[in-house]
Each structure stands twice: as C-alpha cells, then as structure tokens.
Amino acid sequence: MKVFTTTGEVAGHYLKCRCEAPGFVPTMGALHEGHLSLVRSAITKCQMVAVSIFVNPTQFNDPEDLKKYPRTPEEDLSMLSGVMRNDDFVFMPSPEEIYPGPDTRRFDFGTLDKVMEGLHRPGHFNGVAQVVSRLFDIIKPSSAFFGQKDFQQLTIIKELARRSYPGIRIVACPIKREKDGLAMSSRNKRLLPEHRERAGEIYKTLKGVAGMAREKEIDELKSFVSDRISKIPGFRLEYFEVADGGNLTPLNMKSEMADNRRYYACIALFAGEIRLIDNIRISLR
C-alpha cells in the first residue's frame, strides 16, 4: 500500500496507475477490527481502495473530546499493511490540507440532523458533512463504506450523496462487536477497566428491547432501558429512541408506525466520561 498526505500525491497516483474512482473507507484512525472489516469489504468489491485517517476538528462540539480522541497512526498503518494491496493507499492529510481556509458551509438536512445525535451534539453533523464532502472531492470514489454503528451519520451521508454526489454508492456494513456484544469503537480504548467490564450490558439491553418490542409500547421500552442502564455502576443514559430507519423520526407510540418502514432502537450513554452509541433493528409488530 502507499501512504499520501497531500491531494497532489493522490492525483499523481491515479495518473501513474491509470486508475481512479476507488472504493473509499473514511476513518478518524485509532483503527480496530470494525474498520478493517470495512476495508476488507471494499477490497472484495473494488479494484483499488483508499482509506483516510483524519481526526476532523469541525465535527467535535467539545474541544476536550477532540483533544482526548485517541490517535495511533503507527499502529493504524501497521494494521492496514496486513490487509491492503500494492496500489491501495492511505490518505493522512493535515488539517490545512483538508481546510485551506475556514469552512463556513452550512448544510441543511431537514429533520435528519435535528434529532438524537444532532439534538445532543449541535453542529456535529454539519462538521461531518464538511469533511466527507471534502474527502469525496479529493478521493473521487466510486463507492464509500460506512459502518451501521453510526446509524444516524450513515443516513445523513446517504442524503449528502443523493444530493451532491449521485455517482458515489454508499455501502452500509454490519456492526462489528466484541465477544460480549459491545459495538467496536475507537472510544472503547478510553474506557476504564471497570466500565469496559460492564459495557456488554449495553447490547444485552438492546437485545432485550428487540425481544419485547412486539408486546410493549414505546414508553415501556424506554422505561426498561432507563431502568437497566441506571443499575450499571458508572453508566448514565443520555437518550434512547425508537426511530424510523429512513427519516430518523423518533416514535412516541407504535400507532405512528407504518408497515413498509424499518425501525431501529438507538441509544447513547456515558460509561464514566466516555460517550458510547449503539443501535439494533427491531420489529414492532
């Protein structure tokens, strides 16, 4: 694999290889098996694959969170070298390469970025749209691969592609989990041992919701989740919603659902100081 830090190097690589429009896996580094599963999926489908490693400052509404976000570039490159092929490449730009000047663009996604994560992290998805659009402009991929753990982000990126990048296919890949069910995340590295030991309860709670969903009302599901999470020492629930898989509208009652829609149970919580998210598809009828 090759490693590039500038847009000029990427363009030169395309000319040299007489190939462009790779499969693309954007990441913020601190890679884990979940990221590698995206890369492997891209490799099976694409002649060339590009992976970006860039901690995007514009999507952090908490400066301390940005400062503490794990950065492991040497480990990341070592992991990727065991998966990627000769002409595949890793793009590791500086902030100045992505943002030569202040990015003042504002994206309007209607209600998609106003609920759940958008409600609790103001400006987050505008920053995501800024960096993803810049990376799409630089990499010019044929397809881009995203994990379903970031369910709301995936939905918003699909909308961004529909509006502005219709030639890019957005590929949704399944959540990769640890043996105890915890969704793989770069933030897991920051969990204290006692919180990591209990973190499998998050997925157990979601599976409990999935098992109850046909029999219980939405408010009963919310009470179940709130009660379960409150009993885990050091854990604090931020939100739990049952949302429409297409427009992300949270449901208040099962009577609001339609037969031709998919629904997901979405959760955000704090394990100590570390914020975690997860989701599971559920059937309400």
ZIVENWO-V449894 format. One line per field, one symbol per residue. ss: DSSP state (a for helix, b for strand, c for the rest). burial: I if it has 9 or more other C-alpha atoms within 8 Angstrom, else O. Layout:
BEGIN
ss: ???
burial: ???
END
This chain:
BEGIN
ss: cbbbccaaaaaaaaaaacccccbbbbbcccccaaaaaaaaaaaaacccbbbbbcccaaacccaaaaaaccccaaaaaaaaacccccccbbbcccaaaaccccccccccccccccccaaaacccaaaaaaaaaaaaaaaacccbbbbbcccaaaaaaaaaaaaaaccccbbbbbcccbcccccbccaaaaaccaaaaaaccaaaaaaaaaaaacccccaaaaaaaaaaaaaccccbbbbbbbbbbcccccbcccaaaccccccbbbbbbbbbccbbbbbbbbbccc
burial: IOOIIIOOIIOOOIOOOOOOIIIIIIIIIIIIOIIIIIIIOIIOOIOIIIIIIIOIOIIIIOOOOIOOOIOIOOIIOOIIIOIIOOOIIIIIIOOOIIOOOOOOOOOOOOIIIIIIIIIOOOIIIIIIIIIIOIIIOOIIIIIIIIIIIIIIIIIIIIIIIOOOOOOIIIOIIOIIIOOOIIIIOIIOOOIOOOIIOOIIOIIIIIIOIIOIIOOOIIOOIIOIIIOIIIOOOOIIIOOIIIIIIOOIIIIOIIOOOOOOIIIIIIIIIIIIOIIIIIIIIIIOO
END
